[in-house]
Amino acid sequence: MHNERDSLPKEVLEPILSSMEKDRPYLENLVGDLIRCYPTYIEDGSGIKVAQSIVRRELTSLGFQVKEVHVQEDVMRNHSLYTRVKDWGSRFEHYSPEKNLTQLGILHIDDKAPTLALNGHVDVEPVFDPKTWKDPALWRSGSIVGDRIYGRGATDMLGGVAGLLFSLKHILNSPLAPQVNILFHSVADEEIGGNGTLKCLIDGPKADWALIAEPTGLTINQSSLGFHHFQAKSWGTPVHMSQASEGQSAIDVAVEIHNRLNGLRAKLKQVIVGVPGFEESNVNPLVTGRIAGGQDPAVPAETCNLEGVLFSSPQQTRQDIQNLLEETLASEPSLNASISLSNMSFDGAISSERTIPDALIQAGKFLNRPLSETGFPSPCDMRLYIATGTPTTIFGPGHLTEAHVPNEFLLRDELFVFSQVMAAFIAGLSKT
C-alpha cells in the first residue's frame, strides 16, 4: 500500500489522467445512457436489465467475468439479512425480486492478492409525476444543461456507477498492473433493502475491502446511520359532537404522541453526534410524515394512525429503538395507544479499518484535492458488508439533497473529479 504522494506512479498516472480528460464525453454519455434506461425497482425489471447490459458491456471489455445474480425469495427469505419487501404494504404487493437483475463482475489477478469490491446500485426511485420537474422531459433524459447532468438516478447513483466504470476503463487499459483482485457488485434493489448486494455477498468471492459509490459529495464516509419506520395507533371514543370532551378524539391522542416523539428527538441526536463522522451533524433524527384518522368531521375519531421514521447510531439495535419508542409512550399521563417498528428497519454501520480511506486521502493529495471525512446520514448497503465481515467505505459524487427529488442532477465536474480520484486510488493499490 502506498502512503505518500511521491510513491504513486506519477509517470504512469499522469498520462492516464490526461487521457481521462480527453475522454470526458464518454463518461457523460455513459451516465446519460444509464439514466435513459429508467431502471426503477417497481416496474417490470426491463429498465434494470437494459442498464445492466450497459454495465456488462463495460466490464467484459475490461476483462471481467460477469455473471448474473438472481435473488430468489423462496431460497433467501429465511436469511437474517434478507429484506421481505412485500411486507411493507400494498405499494409493494406485486414486487418480485427475481425480475430485478443483479450482476457480479470478477477480475481475478492473483490468488495471493487482496480483493477489493466496488459497489454501485443501478435501481432508482420512481418518478410518479414528471410535471413536478421544471421541464417534464428532463426526468429520464440524461440531458446536459450547463454544468449539470439531469435525470432520475443522476445523483443516486448512476453517476457513481458510471464513474467507477470510467476509472476502471482508463486504469485497466494502461501500463499499470493491479495488485488487487476486483469485484464489481452492480446491484439492484438497494433502494428497497439491499437484497442484490446480499446475494452478491452470498454467491461471490469474499472481499478484503469494499467501496460503495453512494452520493457523499466526495467526502469519505466510514459510518452510516440506521433507519427505522414506526407506526403509532391511537384510540378514541366516537360520540355525538354535543357530548364530546377534550382529548376524546383519537386524533388528540395522536397529537400528544407527536409531541412526545419530538421530545425523543434530542435523545437520538445526542447519541448520533457521538458517532465518528457525525460530531457536527445537523441531521434531524426523527420525522413524522403521515397521519390519518376519523370518518366524520363532527365526531371524535375512533382511531388514528401516525407514521414516521427515525435514524439511529450504528451501536443501537432495532430492539433498542423499539424500547425507546415504548418508553416514550409509557410516560404519564397514560395514552390509549400503541407504537411499533415495521419491517422497514435497517441498522447503521461503522468501519474503523483505515486501508481504503487512507488510500483515498493520498489519491486526493496527488490530485491537489484534499478529501475530508464525515458520516453518511442514511442507511445503505454498507451494513451488509459490515455484517459479513468486510471493512467498507462510502465515497461518491453527488449529494443526498439532490436524490429522489424533482430536477435531480449531478454536477459534471464533480463526477469527473470522482473518476480521477478513483483512478489515482486504484493506482495507489497498483504497481507499474
Protein Blocks (a to p, Z undefined) as FASTA:
>chain_A
ZZbfklpcfklmmmmmmmmmmmmmmmmmmmmmmmmnopafklnolmmmmmmmmmmmmmmm
nopacddddddfklmmmpmkbccfklnojklmmgcfklmccddddddfbfkbccdddddd
fbdcddfblklpmblklmmnopaehjaccdehklmcmkmmmmmmmmmmmmmmpmbdcfbd
cdddddehklnnopmmmmmmmmmccdfbdcdfbdehhpacfbdcdddddddddddddddf
klpcehkamklmmmmmmmmmmmmmmmmmmmmmmpghilmccbdfbdcfbdcedjbfkbcc
fbdcddddddddfklcfklmmmmmmmmmmpccdddddddddfbdcdddddfbfklmmmmm
mmmmmnopacdddddfbdcfklmmmmnopacddddedjfklgoiahiacdfklmmmmmmm
mmmmmmmmpcZZ
